[in-house]
């Protein structure tokens, strides 16, 4: 019997890599995708309260209309505090796509290169990585590369331009003395099959998010 999970998206670019990955590795999950790309405009305009309200509405739909046992929020710009309030308000267990990625990153090494294409994600990702490092008793040194032009290209249907910009940034970071490179957004996962051999691992939220969902679902069933 399949377990019902909803994915809450703020970018259409997040759906294809997740759909492909979960189709291959999570056929035991029944996944419903809910998308509102207007939420990103709220974050860009620093309207976090409006974004939180819309997330809450989507989560209630996932819970009531689709009988989802759990929701995966695929937007990296959502803070931990907002996630906690959403879980409390909706009563629905929620997994943030990059929480498990952050744990993997800080336990891989202290010097991390982080690629971001949606600028409001930078501050949230930096806080997440530093808070996760503190939770694990370590410190991290973060080197960011922010490429808004790559995200704009992807949304405009210029996937090759997005990939070119991203690959150039990956090569630049690979020349630095880093322990790992972190893809801060799931939309970047499309690059994973194209990466050349690098002296450090490149970490993506795809496998980490599935592991987090699998850990959460048995706990829900046992309540």
ZIWO-V622795 format. One record per backbone hydrogen bond with DSSP energy under -0.5 kcal/mol. CO is the residue of the C=O (numbers start at 0). NH is the residue of the N-H. If there is no record, write none. Layout:
co->{CO;CO}
nh->{NH;NH}
//
This chain:
co->{2;2;3;3;4;5;5;6;6;7;8;10;11;11;12;13;14;15;16;17;18;19;20;21;25;27;28;29;31;31;33;35;36;36;37;38;39;40;41;42;45;46;47;48;49;50;51;52;53;54;55;56;57;58;59;60;60;61;68;69;70;70;71;71;72;73;74;78;79;80;81;82;83;84;85;86;92;94;95;95;97;98;99;100;101;102;103;104;104;109;109;110;110;111;112;113;114;115;116;117;118;119;120;121;122;123;124;125;126;127;128;129;130;131;132;132;133;139;140;141;142;144;144;146;146;147;148;149;150;151;152;153;156;157;158;159;160;161;162;163;164;165;166;167;168;169;170;171;172;175;178;179;180;181;181;184;185;186;187;188;190;190;191;200;200;202;203;204;205;206;207;208;209;210;211;212;213;214;215;216;217;219}
nh->{4;29;68;69;31;7;71;8;33;73;35;13;14;15;16;17;18;19;20;21;22;23;24;25;28;2;30;4;6;33;8;38;39;40;41;42;43;44;46;45;47;50;51;52;53;54;55;56;57;58;59;60;61;62;63;64;65;67;92;5;72;94;7;73;96;75;77;82;83;84;85;86;87;88;89;90;70;72;98;99;101;102;103;104;105;106;107;107;108;111;140;178;179;142;181;144;183;146;118;120;121;123;124;125;126;127;128;129;130;131;132;133;134;135;135;137;136;141;111;143;113;115;146;149;150;151;152;153;154;155;157;156;158;161;162;163;164;165;166;167;168;169;170;171;172;173;174;174;175;177;200;112;202;114;183;187;188;189;190;191;193;194;194;180;202;182;207;208;209;210;211;212;213;214;215;216;217;218;219;220;221;222}
//
